């Protein structure tokens, strides 16, 4: 599903060259649950942004579903981001003036899904994360764990096959983090591919495979 071949991402900061990714190579198969672990500044977010087609590599090759990413048109990449990939971020990225159900509905509006179908799928997604009764609440009226569950509902409502989660438990206490991880295990059990990026060894250990990243270099973590 995902192949990186010698992928590099280079930034120039204050006259210096910084390699956020340095000849990174890895492969993730359909249906896997992979944890990518590394400290702050190791290149994790850059890796996720390239994997999620939010950014492009400066060197190397990214192959998604058997096709090099540069062969996709901008329109095709937008469709991949909107339909194939569910993004979940540490800071939730919810729109504060919108209710939970409005936040979850937004990607379906972008997809042009008819209103009756949107309402049905939004209800289904919020029920899936046990927030049906809080659907009219705005983010400021929800706890951190509830906001992350809204973010997960927003990700699953488009029925993607790949979930990219960047530090999804990073702003949560341990009990709430465990609840969020249970949701990821449920999604994986349903056949979805999960790529979870974290600095927390305990979170990474819950994945089937672990890939370590440090100073832009990636390597498989052997048991």
BELPETA-V696735 format. One record per backbone hydrogen bond with DSSP energy under -0.5 kcal/mol. NH is the residue of the N-H (numbers start at 1). CO is the residue of the C=O. E is the energy in kcal/mol with one decimal. If there is no record, write none. Layout:
nh=NH co=CO e=E
nh=NH co=CO e=E
This chain:
nh=2 co=28 e=-2.4
nh=3 co=63 e=-2.2
nh=4 co=26 e=-2.9
nh=5 co=61 e=-2.7
nh=6 co=4 e=-0.5
nh=7 co=24 e=-2.9
nh=8 co=59 e=-2.0
nh=9 co=21 e=-1.7
nh=11 co=18 e=-3.2
nh=13 co=11 e=-0.6
nh=13 co=16 e=-2.4
nh=14 co=12 e=-0.5
nh=16 co=13 e=-2.0
nh=18 co=11 e=-3.7
nh=18 co=16 e=-0.6
nh=19 co=17 e=-0.5
nh=20 co=9 e=-1.6
nh=20 co=18 e=-1.0
nh=21 co=9 e=-1.4
nh=22 co=216 e=-2.9
nh=23 co=21 e=-0.5
nh=24 co=7 e=-3.1
nh=26 co=4 e=-1.5
nh=28 co=2 e=-2.7
nh=32 co=29 e=-1.8
nh=34 co=32 e=-0.5
nh=34 co=194 e=-3.0
nh=35 co=209 e=-3.0
nh=36 co=34 e=-0.5
nh=36 co=196 e=-2.9
nh=37 co=35 e=-0.6
nh=37 co=211 e=-2.4
nh=38 co=198 e=-1.6
nh=42 co=39 e=-1.7
nh=47 co=43 e=-2.3
nh=48 co=44 e=-2.3
nh=49 co=45 e=-2.7
nh=50 co=46 e=-2.1
nh=51 co=47 e=-2.5
nh=52 co=48 e=-2.7
nh=53 co=50 e=-1.5
nh=54 co=49 e=-3.1
nh=55 co=49 e=-1.4
nh=58 co=8 e=-2.4
nh=59 co=8 e=-1.8
nh=61 co=5 e=-2.2
nh=63 co=3 e=-2.9
nh=63 co=61 e=-0.5
nh=64 co=62 e=-0.6
nh=64 co=67 e=-2.4
nh=65 co=1 e=-2.8
nh=65 co=63 e=-0.5
nh=67 co=64 e=-1.4
nh=69 co=62 e=-3.0
nh=71 co=68 e=-2.0
nh=72 co=69 e=-1.6
nh=77 co=73 e=-2.5
nh=78 co=74 e=-2.3
nh=79 co=75 e=-1.9
nh=80 co=76 e=-2.3
nh=81 co=77 e=-2.5
nh=82 co=78 e=-2.1
nh=83 co=79 e=-2.5
nh=84 co=79 e=-0.6
nh=84 co=80 e=-1.6
nh=85 co=80 e=-1.6
nh=86 co=162 e=-3.0
nh=87 co=85 e=-0.6
nh=88 co=164 e=-2.4
nh=90 co=166 e=-0.6
nh=92 co=89 e=-1.3
nh=93 co=91 e=-2.2
nh=96 co=94 e=-0.7
nh=98 co=95 e=-1.6
nh=100 co=137 e=-2.0
nh=101 co=135 e=-2.5
nh=103 co=99 e=-2.4
nh=104 co=100 e=-2.1
nh=105 co=101 e=-1.9
nh=106 co=102 e=-1.3
nh=108 co=105 e=-1.0
nh=109 co=105 e=-1.6
nh=110 co=106 e=-2.0
nh=111 co=107 e=-1.3
nh=112 co=108 e=-0.6
nh=112 co=109 e=-1.1
nh=113 co=108 e=-2.4
nh=118 co=114 e=-2.4
nh=119 co=115 e=-2.6
nh=120 co=116 e=-1.9
nh=121 co=117 e=-2.4
nh=122 co=118 e=-2.7
nh=123 co=119 e=-2.2
nh=124 co=120 e=-2.0
nh=125 co=121 e=-2.4
nh=126 co=122 e=-2.5
nh=127 co=123 e=-2.4
nh=128 co=124 e=-1.8
nh=129 co=125 e=-1.2
nh=130 co=127 e=-1.7
nh=131 co=126 e=-3.2
nh=134 co=131 e=-1.6
nh=135 co=132 e=-1.0
nh=137 co=134 e=-1.6
nh=139 co=98 e=-0.7
nh=141 co=138 e=-2.1
nh=142 co=139 e=-1.9
nh=147 co=143 e=-2.5
nh=148 co=144 e=-2.2
nh=149 co=145 e=-1.8
nh=150 co=146 e=-2.0
nh=151 co=147 e=-2.2
nh=152 co=148 e=-2.1
nh=153 co=149 e=-2.5
nh=154 co=150 e=-2.6
nh=155 co=151 e=-1.5
nh=156 co=152 e=-2.6
nh=157 co=153 e=-1.7
nh=158 co=155 e=-0.6
nh=159 co=156 e=-1.8
nh=160 co=155 e=-0.6
nh=161 co=84 e=-1.3
nh=162 co=84 e=-2.1
nh=163 co=193 e=-2.9
nh=164 co=86 e=-2.5
nh=164 co=162 e=-0.5
nh=165 co=163 e=-0.6
nh=165 co=195 e=-2.7
nh=166 co=88 e=-2.9
nh=166 co=164 e=-0.5
nh=167 co=165 e=-0.8
nh=167 co=197 e=-3.2
nh=170 co=167 e=-1.4
nh=172 co=169 e=-1.7
nh=177 co=173 e=-2.7
nh=178 co=174 e=-2.0
nh=179 co=175 e=-1.5
nh=180 co=176 e=-2.2
nh=181 co=177 e=-2.3
nh=182 co=178 e=-1.8
nh=183 co=179 e=-1.4
nh=184 co=180 e=-1.6
nh=185 co=181 e=-2.2
nh=186 co=182 e=-2.1
nh=187 co=183 e=-2.3
nh=188 co=184 e=-2.4
nh=189 co=185 e=-2.5
nh=190 co=186 e=-1.2
nh=191 co=188 e=-2.2
nh=192 co=187 e=-1.7
nh=193 co=161 e=-2.8
nh=194 co=32 e=-2.6
nh=195 co=163 e=-2.8
nh=196 co=34 e=-2.8
nh=196 co=194 e=-0.5
nh=197 co=165 e=-3.4
nh=197 co=195 e=-0.6
nh=198 co=36 e=-2.7
nh=201 co=199 e=-0.7
nh=204 co=200 e=-2.5
nh=205 co=201 e=-2.2
nh=206 co=203 e=-1.4
nh=207 co=204 e=-1.8
nh=208 co=33 e=-1.6
nh=209 co=33 e=-1.6
nh=210 co=221 e=-0.5
nh=211 co=35 e=-3.0
nh=212 co=219 e=-2.9
nh=213 co=37 e=-2.5
nh=214 co=217 e=-2.3
nh=216 co=42 e=-2.4
nh=217 co=214 e=-2.1
nh=219 co=212 e=-2.1
nh=221 co=210 e=-2.8
nh=222 co=220 e=-0.7
